[in-house]
Amino acid sequence: MVNVCGMRESIFVALGGYLTIEKVHKIFYDKVFSHEWLKQYFVNQDQQLIEKQQTHFMAEKMGGPKNYVGKLPRQTHIHMYITEELFNPLGFYSPPLAA
């Protein structure tokens, strides 16, 4: 993606910045917090805080401002014991095809 000045544009800027990423995370976490299985992992958690942290994390990874101050994903989610069974109903994970 190249902007009008001929400079390469970050994915963050091309997608519309924080506003777009915030909307995506709002929709995503509304679904997660109401999902029959997944909501159990978020009992007593502040949805707005999680959305904000996820937005900062993804914005940084997409070339936006470096505002994320939380833990790395592996550290953050280790207590969840997320299995393939939990990911597949939502289509988040597809195991590799057997050779």
VEXZALUM-907751 format. One record per residue: residue in three letters; z, x, y of N, C-alpha, C, O in turn; residue number from 1. Coordinates in steps of 0.001 Angstrom, whole numbers. Each point is the difference from the previous one (the first is absolute). Layout:
N
+------+---------+---------+---------+---------+---------+---------+---------+---------+---------+---------+---------+---------+------+
| resn |    n.zz |    n.xx |    n.yy |   ca.zz |   ca.xx |   ca.yy |    c.zz |    c.xx |    c.yy |    o.zz |    o.xx |    o.yy | resi |
+------+---------+---------+---------+---------+---------+---------+---------+---------+---------+---------+---------+---------+------+
|  Ala |       Z |       X |       Y |       Z |       X |       Y |       Z |       X |       Y |       Z |       X |       Y |  NUM |
...
+------+---------+---------+---------+---------+---------+---------+---------+---------+---------+---------+---------+---------+------+
//
This chain:
99
+------+---------+---------+---------+---------+---------+---------+---------+---------+---------+---------+---------+---------+------+
| resn |    n.zz |    n.xx |    n.yy |   ca.zz |   ca.xx |   ca.yy |    c.zz |    c.xx |    c.yy |    o.zz |    o.xx |    o.yy | resi |
+------+---------+---------+---------+---------+---------+---------+---------+---------+---------+---------+---------+---------+------+
|  Met |       0 |     825 |   -1164 |       0 |    -825 |    1164 |       0 |     881 |    1242 |     849 |     876 |     164 |    1 |
|  Val |   -1791 |   -1122 |     677 |    -139 |     803 |    1213 |     134 |    -934 |    1197 |    -606 |   -1071 |      26 |    2 |
|  Asn |    1404 |    1480 |     973 |     183 |    -839 |    1181 |   -1141 |     234 |     997 |    -918 |     776 |    -269 |    3 |
|  Val |     984 |   -1447 |    1410 |   -1079 |      83 |     989 |    -160 |    1394 |     597 |   -1060 |     307 |     544 |    4 |
|  Cys |    2067 |     537 |    -627 |     -73 |    1369 |     515 |    -551 |     960 |   -1052 |    -104 |    1202 |     245 |    5 |
|  Gly |    -249 |   -1735 |   -1413 |    -530 |     841 |   -1057 |    1078 |     727 |    -799 |    -302 |     890 |    -795 |    6 |
|  Met |    1566 |   -1276 |    1013 |    1092 |     635 |    -732 |     384 |    -854 |   -1206 |     -89 |   -1228 |      30 |    7 |
|  Arg |     514 |    1904 |   -1082 |     415 |    -708 |   -1206 |    1271 |    -802 |     285 |     955 |     514 |     581 |    8 |
|  Glu |    -961 |   -1774 |    -995 |    1100 |    -920 |     235 |     874 |     -86 |   -1247 |    -525 |      11 |   -1113 |    9 |
|  Ser |    1827 |     -94 |    1270 |     894 |    -122 |   -1157 |    -132 |   -1398 |    -612 |    -441 |    -942 |     659 |   10 |
|  Ile |     824 |     830 |   -1905 |      11 |   -1306 |    -663 |     957 |    -925 |     749 |    -270 |   -1191 |     155 |   11 |
|  Phe |    1375 |    1740 |     302 |     986 |    -761 |     762 |    -658 |    -699 |    1195 |     184 |   -1200 |     199 |   12 |
|  Val |    -934 |    1938 |     577 |    -671 |    -557 |    1184 |   -1106 |    -968 |    -413 |    -137 |   -1075 |     583 |   13 |
|  Ala |    -648 |    1456 |   -1587 |   -1118 |    -832 |    -436 |     463 |   -1368 |    -499 |    -707 |    -994 |     165 |   14 |
|  Leu |    1891 |     942 |    -773 |     519 |   -1268 |    -516 |     657 |    -862 |    1068 |     274 |   -1177 |    -234 |   15 |
|  Gly |     -24 |    1746 |    1392 |     606 |    -778 |    1069 |    1431 |     381 |     308 |     693 |    -709 |     729 |   16 |
|  Gly |    -244 |    1827 |   -1281 |    1330 |     513 |     317 |    1137 |    -810 |    -593 |    -157 |    -698 |   -1002 |   17 |
|  Tyr |    1315 |     815 |    1657 |    1206 |    -635 |    -506 |    -146 |   -1507 |    -186 |     504 |    -554 |    -977 |   18 |
|  Leu |   -1185 |    -108 |    1899 |    -107 |   -1456 |     -62 |    -585 |    -469 |   -1333 |     528 |    -919 |    -627 |   19 |
|  Thr |   -1604 |    1543 |     205 |    -641 |    -377 |   -1261 |     874 |     349 |   -1196 |     158 |    -814 |    -909 |   20 |
|  Ile |     404 |    2000 |     902 |     817 |     432 |   -1129 |    1252 |    -875 |    -111 |     419 |    -337 |   -1107 |   21 |
|  Glu |     175 |     -28 |    2231 |    1154 |    -898 |     -11 |    -355 |   -1349 |    -607 |     781 |    -552 |    -775 |   22 |
|  Lys |   -1945 |      15 |    1117 |    -434 |   -1290 |    -551 |    -163 |      83 |   -1515 |     414 |    -904 |    -727 |   23 |
|  Val |   -1014 |    1984 |     262 |    -193 |     190 |   -1444 |    1350 |      41 |    -705 |     180 |    -646 |   -1032 |   24 |
|  His |     763 |    1394 |    1577 |    1309 |     117 |    -642 |     792 |   -1296 |      69 |     758 |    -304 |    -921 |   25 |
|  Lys |    -915 |    -456 |    1977 |     666 |   -1302 |      95 |    -497 |    -907 |   -1121 |     805 |    -620 |    -695 |   26 |
|  Ile |   -2103 |     536 |     516 |    -572 |    -837 |   -1059 |     440 |     502 |   -1371 |     413 |    -785 |    -853 |   27 |
|  Phe |    -505 |    2088 |     648 |     366 |     600 |   -1281 |    1463 |    -287 |    -342 |     294 |    -487 |   -1092 |   28 |
|  Tyr |     619 |     782 |    2010 |    1420 |    -161 |    -304 |     436 |   -1464 |     -30 |     979 |    -322 |    -674 |   29 |
|  Asp |   -1665 |    -565 |    1373 |     266 |   -1435 |    -179 |    -255 |    -384 |   -1451 |     764 |    -764 |    -590 |   30 |
|  Lys |   -1842 |    1295 |      16 |    -329 |    -283 |   -1403 |     987 |     671 |    -950 |     437 |    -620 |    -970 |   31 |
|  Val |     -84 |    1862 |    1230 |     939 |     728 |    -859 |    1369 |    -685 |       7 |     591 |    -202 |   -1060 |   32 |
|  Phe |     -84 |    -157 |    2239 |    1332 |    -601 |     106 |      57 |   -1403 |    -597 |    1091 |    -510 |    -256 |   33 |
|  Ser |   -2235 |    -121 |      31 |       3 |   -1323 |    -616 |    -501 |      26 |   -1450 |      20 |   -1027 |    -678 |   34 |
|  His |    -464 |    2182 |     205 |    -519 |     124 |   -1364 |    1136 |    -137 |   -1021 |    1082 |     558 |     184 |   35 |
|  Glu |   -1338 |   -1294 |   -1242 |    1005 |    -282 |   -1019 |     699 |    1252 |    -531 |    1223 |      -2 |    -140 |   36 |
|  Trp |   -1955 |    1053 |    -154 |     582 |    1227 |    -564 |     391 |    1011 |    1075 |    1091 |     569 |     -31 |   37 |
|  Leu |   -1985 |    -362 |     962 |     199 |    1085 |     953 |    1153 |    -228 |     974 |     634 |     952 |     455 |   38 |
|  Lys |    -369 |   -2201 |    -143 |    1054 |    -268 |     990 |    1366 |     520 |    -440 |     857 |     266 |     842 |   39 |
|  Gln |    -644 |    -119 |   -2152 |    1297 |     498 |    -477 |     298 |    1416 |     495 |    1165 |     383 |     110 |   40 |
|  Tyr |   -2198 |     391 |     188 |     187 |    1365 |     469 |     364 |      69 |    1484 |     321 |    1069 |     519 |   41 |
|  Phe |    -372 |   -2198 |     145 |     219 |     -16 |    1444 |    1167 |    -888 |     418 |     124 |    -353 |    1173 |   42 |
|  Val |     726 |      -7 |   -2123 |    1177 |    -794 |     321 |     860 |     791 |     999 |     239 |    1195 |    -174 |   43 |
|  Asn |     207 |   -1876 |    1198 |     837 |     589 |    1061 |    -716 |    1112 |     780 |     652 |     859 |     595 |   44 |
|  Gln |   -1964 |    -876 |    -598 |    -775 |     971 |     777 |    -593 |    -698 |    1221 |    -344 |   -1180 |     -61 |   45 |
|  Asp |     230 |    1892 |    1141 |    -552 |    -524 |    1246 |   -1527 |     138 |     -41 |    -538 |    1103 |     109 |   46 |
|  Gln |    -142 |   -2225 |    -267 |   -1459 |      23 |    -114 |    -649 |     625 |    1226 |    -941 |     783 |    -134 |   47 |
|  Gln |    1418 |   -1109 |    1307 |    -606 |     549 |    1220 |     159 |    1513 |      67 |    -915 |     696 |     441 |   48 |
|  Leu |    2052 |    -181 |    -868 |     206 |    1449 |     -16 |    -950 |     663 |    -992 |    -593 |    1035 |     305 |   49 |
|  Ile |     448 |   -1615 |   -1469 |    -906 |     554 |   -1013 |   -1437 |     -15 |     510 |    -734 |     973 |    -175 |   50 |
|  Glu |     334 |   -2070 |     800 |   -1353 |     -84 |     558 |    -210 |    1091 |    1055 |   -1047 |     646 |      29 |   51 |
|  Lys |    2030 |    -449 |     823 |    -101 |    1020 |    1054 |    -122 |    1393 |    -609 |    -855 |     787 |     408 |   52 |
|  Gln |    1711 |    -482 |   -1385 |     -48 |    1314 |    -641 |   -1344 |     222 |    -692 |    -586 |    1077 |     107 |   53 |
|  Gln |     107 |   -2082 |    -808 |   -1273 |     124 |    -704 |   -1145 |     180 |     995 |    -926 |     772 |    -250 |   54 |
|  Thr |     986 |   -1475 |    1363 |   -1030 |     130 |    1032 |     -15 |    1415 |     566 |   -1068 |     591 |     161 |   55 |
|  His |    2231 |     -47 |     139 |      75 |    1374 |     517 |    -498 |    1005 |   -1036 |    -715 |     943 |     340 |   56 |
|  Phe |    1089 |   -1141 |   -1594 |    -429 |     899 |   -1072 |   -1524 |      -8 |    -135 |    -632 |    1057 |      -6 |   57 |
|  Met |      48 |   -2242 |    -100 |   -1449 |    -104 |    -188 |    -764 |     457 |    1247 |   -1043 |     644 |    -116 |   58 |
|  Ala |    1549 |    -968 |    1291 |    -659 |     437 |    1239 |    -105 |    1516 |      27 |   -1051 |     550 |     331 |   59 |
|  Glu |    2138 |     121 |    -679 |       0 |    1466 |     -18 |   -1020 |     532 |   -1006 |    -723 |     955 |     285 |   60 |
|  Lys |     669 |   -1579 |   -1463 |    -940 |     452 |   -1041 |   -1448 |    -248 |     394 |    -905 |     653 |    -521 |   61 |
|  Met |     678 |   -1591 |    1435 |   -1357 |    -325 |     445 |    -396 |     727 |    1268 |   -1043 |    -296 |     584 |   62 |
|  Gly |    1865 |    1248 |    -147 |    -352 |     781 |    1182 |     611 |    -488 |    1286 |    -379 |     458 |    1078 |   63 |
|  Gly |    1324 |   -1384 |   -1166 |     680 |    -512 |    1185 |    1207 |     841 |     351 |     191 |    1089 |    -541 |   64 |
|  Pro |     627 |   -1602 |    1454 |    1196 |     729 |     431 |     960 |     276 |   -1157 |      76 |    -772 |    -956 |   65 |
|  Lys |     637 |    1855 |    1054 |     951 |     395 |   -1035 |    1370 |    -567 |     348 |     858 |     700 |     539 |   66 |
|  Asn |    -663 |   -1987 |    -856 |    1247 |    -690 |     319 |     837 |    -339 |   -1229 |    1103 |    -528 |     138 |   67 |
|  Tyr |   -1602 |     817 |   -1326 |     742 |    -331 |   -1211 |    1137 |     990 |    -209 |    -214 |    1212 |      20 |   68 |
|  Val |    1423 |   -1730 |    -221 |    1156 |     867 |    -194 |     728 |    -283 |   -1315 |    1092 |     519 |    -230 |   69 |
|  Gly |   -1690 |   -1333 |    -622 |     636 |    -347 |   -1267 |    -264 |    1015 |   -1098 |    -536 |    1083 |     238 |   70 |
|  Lys |     926 |   -1462 |   -1447 |    -189 |     846 |   -1175 |   -1437 |     -94 |    -497 |    -746 |    -900 |     387 |   71 |
|  Leu |     370 |    1840 |   -1248 |   -1305 |     -55 |    -654 |      -1 |   -1147 |   -1012 |    1064 |    -377 |    -492 |   72 |
|  Pro |   -2241 |    -191 |     168 |     -62 |   -1160 |    -885 |     742 |     170 |   -1335 |     710 |    -912 |    -425 |   73 |
|  Arg |    -860 |    2047 |    -231 |     662 |     183 |   -1291 |    1523 |    -127 |     142 |     650 |    -633 |    -832 |   74 |
|  Gln |     -90 |    1227 |    1872 |    1446 |     -70 |     236 |     439 |   -1411 |     373 |    1053 |    -467 |    -436 |   75 |
|  Thr |   -1848 |    -194 |    1228 |     336 |   -1328 |     477 |       6 |   -1033 |   -1124 |     831 |    -908 |      -2 |   76 |
|  His |   -1744 |    1042 |    -943 |    -185 |   -1032 |   -1025 |     600 |     338 |   -1365 |    -136 |    -788 |    -936 |   77 |
|  Ile |     789 |    1926 |     804 |     485 |     430 |   -1305 |     954 |   -1012 |    -640 |      -3 |    -156 |   -1221 |   78 |
|  His |     803 |    -519 |    2011 |     959 |    -973 |    -522 |    -649 |   -1277 |    -515 |     661 |    -813 |    -646 |   79 |
|  Met |   -1937 |     629 |     923 |    -684 |   -1244 |    -356 |    -536 |     -24 |   -1430 |    -258 |   -1075 |    -542 |   80 |
|  Tyr |      91 |    2218 |     -61 |    -547 |      64 |   -1372 |   -1246 |    -880 |    -121 |     -73 |    -869 |    -868 |   81 |
|  Ile |    -882 |    1100 |    1727 |   -1211 |    -809 |      27 |    -860 |     329 |   -1209 |    -342 |    1159 |    -238 |   82 |
|  Thr |       1 |   -2180 |    -516 |    -792 |     169 |   -1217 |   -1418 |    -528 |     214 |    -279 |    -702 |     972 |   83 |
|  Glu |    -596 |    1050 |   -1886 |   -1377 |    -505 |      50 |      -6 |   -1523 |     -41 |    -820 |    -630 |     669 |   84 |
|  Glu |    1710 |      35 |   -1432 |      74 |   -1450 |    -126 |     211 |    -682 |    1351 |    -545 |   -1073 |     258 |   85 |
|  Leu |    1343 |    1711 |     599 |     244 |    -580 |    1317 |   -1186 |     159 |     940 |    -232 |    -858 |     851 |   86 |
|  Phe |    -514 |    1935 |    -992 |   -1142 |     223 |     883 |   -1218 |    -842 |    -383 |    -695 |    -511 |     878 |   87 |
|  Asn |     439 |     365 |   -2134 |   -1228 |    -659 |    -434 |    -164 |   -1445 |     440 |   -1125 |    -387 |     314 |   88 |
|  Pro |    2183 |    -455 |    -266 |    -218 |   -1387 |     430 |    -601 |    -102 |    1398 |    -692 |    -971 |     304 |   89 |
|  Leu |     946 |    1947 |     538 |    -546 |     -21 |    1354 |   -1253 |     855 |     149 |    -593 |      59 |    1077 |   90 |
|  Gly |     191 |     602 |   -2158 |   -1207 |     815 |      39 |     154 |    1316 |     723 |    -995 |     580 |     433 |   91 |
|  Phe |    2229 |     -86 |    -285 |     222 |    1259 |     699 |    -319 |    1214 |    -851 |    -289 |    1073 |     530 |   92 |
|  Tyr |     337 |   -1230 |   -1836 |    -127 |    1153 |    -864 |    -921 |    -320 |   -1162 |     136 |   -1044 |    -637 |   93 |
|  Ser |   -1060 |    1926 |     365 |    -852 |    -116 |   -1174 |     119 |    1284 |    -777 |    -307 |    1072 |     521 |   94 |
|  Pro |     752 |   -1161 |   -1776 |     110 |    1232 |    -791 |   -1373 |     620 |    -199 |   -1002 |    -716 |     -25 |   95 |
|  Pro |     936 |    2057 |    -119 |   -1291 |     633 |    -220 |    -623 |    -469 |   -1302 |     696 |    -283 |    -976 |   96 |
|  Leu |   -1986 |     209 |     978 |    -718 |    -389 |   -1213 |     126 |    1089 |   -1062 |     -51 |    1193 |     301 |   97 |
|  Ala |     215 |   -1622 |   -1532 |      84 |     975 |   -1101 |   -1330 |     696 |    -160 |   -1058 |    -610 |     156 |   98 |
|  Ala |    1116 |    1902 |    -473 |   -1230 |     789 |    -147 |    -688 |    -325 |   -1317 |   -1051 |     564 |    -303 |   99 |
+------+---------+---------+---------+---------+---------+---------+---------+---------+---------+---------+---------+---------+------+
//
